[in-house]
Amino acid sequence: MIAFDLVNEHSFKGVKQWLDSIYKHCDLNIPKVLIGNKCDLVDGRVVSEGEGRKIAEENSMQYYETSAKENYNVENVVNYLMNEVYEKKFKEKLENAR
């Protein structure tokens, strides 16, 4: 999970550094998801949904906007990521073990 603050441009700019680190140090097939948090703070927003989606698409990731405070979309992100981990990392191993 790579999360950034929708009301903090510096936080959003850090996404590219996190992605660079993942590409440098991790398996390229690692499940990833980009999360723009604090979507409940509409008036303070400095990162648009389009900007978040663009980076996600460029890196073959799903994009979710969440609010941890309001518990908005948090469960959807966790479910998506757990499904991706299962599909990419465990499903084949479990089937081969049978």
C-alpha positions as CSV (number, residue, x, y, z in Angstrom):
1,M,0.0,0.0,0.0
2,I,1.3,3.4,-0.9
3,A,-0.7,6.1,0.8
4,F,-0.6,9.9,0.5
5,D,-2.5,12.8,2.0
6,L,-4.9,14.5,-0.4
7,V,-4.5,17.7,1.5
8,N,-0.7,17.7,1.4
9,E,1.1,18.2,-1.9
10,H,4.5,17.2,-0.4
11,S,3.0,13.8,0.6
12,F,1.8,13.3,-3.0
13,K,5.2,14.0,-4.4
14,G,6.6,11.3,-2.2
15,V,4.7,8.7,-4.1
16,K,7.2,8.6,-6.9
17,Q,10.0,8.0,-4.4
18,W,8.1,5.1,-2.8
19,L,7.5,3.6,-6.2
20,D,11.2,3.9,-7.1
21,S,12.1,2.1,-3.9
22,I,9.7,-0.7,-4.6
23,Y,11.0,-1.1,-8.1
24,K,14.5,-1.1,-6.9
25,H,14.1,-3.5,-3.9
26,C,11.1,-5.7,-4.5
27,D,9.7,-8.3,-6.8
28,L,8.2,-6.4,-9.7
29,N,5.0,-8.5,-9.5
30,I,4.3,-7.4,-5.9
31,P,0.7,-6.4,-5.5
32,K,0.4,-2.6,-5.1
33,V,-2.4,-0.2,-4.5
34,L,-2.3,3.7,-4.4
35,I,-4.4,5.3,-1.7
36,G,-5.3,9.0,-1.5
37,N,-6.4,9.5,2.1
38,K,-8.4,12.2,3.8
39,C,-11.0,12.5,1.0
40,D,-13.4,13.8,3.7
41,L,-11.5,17.1,3.8
42,V,-13.0,18.4,0.6
43,D,-12.1,22.1,1.2
44,G,-8.4,21.5,1.9
45,R,-7.8,19.1,-1.0
46,V,-4.7,19.9,-3.2
47,V,-4.4,16.6,-5.1
48,S,-7.2,15.9,-7.6
49,E,-8.6,12.4,-8.2
50,G,-7.3,12.6,-11.8
51,E,-3.7,13.2,-10.5
52,G,-4.0,10.1,-8.3
53,R,-5.5,8.0,-11.0
54,K,-2.8,9.0,-13.5
55,I,0.1,7.9,-11.3
56,A,-1.8,4.7,-10.5
57,E,-2.4,3.9,-14.2
58,E,1.2,4.7,-15.1
59,N,2.3,2.1,-12.6
60,S,-0.4,-0.5,-13.2
61,M,-2.0,0.0,-9.8
62,Q,-5.6,0.4,-8.6
63,Y,-6.4,3.8,-7.0
64,Y,-8.7,4.3,-4.1
65,E,-9.6,7.5,-2.2
66,T,-10.2,6.9,1.5
67,S,-11.0,8.5,4.7
68,A,-9.6,6.7,7.7
69,K,-11.5,9.1,10.0
70,E,-14.9,8.3,8.3
71,N,-13.9,4.7,7.6
72,Y,-14.7,5.4,3.9
73,N,-13.4,2.9,1.4
74,V,-10.9,1.4,3.9
75,E,-12.4,-2.1,3.8
76,N,-12.6,-2.0,0.0
77,V,-8.8,-1.3,-0.2
78,V,-8.0,-4.1,2.2
79,N,-10.2,-6.6,0.4
80,Y,-8.7,-5.6,-3.0
81,L,-5.2,-6.0,-1.7
82,M,-5.8,-9.3,0.0
83,N,-7.4,-10.7,-3.1
84,E,-4.4,-9.5,-5.2
85,V,-2.0,-11.2,-2.8
86,Y,-3.9,-14.4,-2.9
87,E,-4.2,-14.4,-6.7
88,K,-0.6,-13.5,-7.4
89,K,1.3,-15.2,-4.5
90,F,-0.7,-18.0,-3.0
91,K,-3.3,-19.4,-5.4
92,E,-1.0,-21.4,-7.6
93,K,1.0,-22.7,-4.7
94,L,-2.1,-23.9,-2.9
95,E,-3.4,-25.6,-6.1
96,N,0.0,-27.3,-6.8
97,A,0.1,-28.6,-3.2
98,R,-3.2,-30.6,-3.7
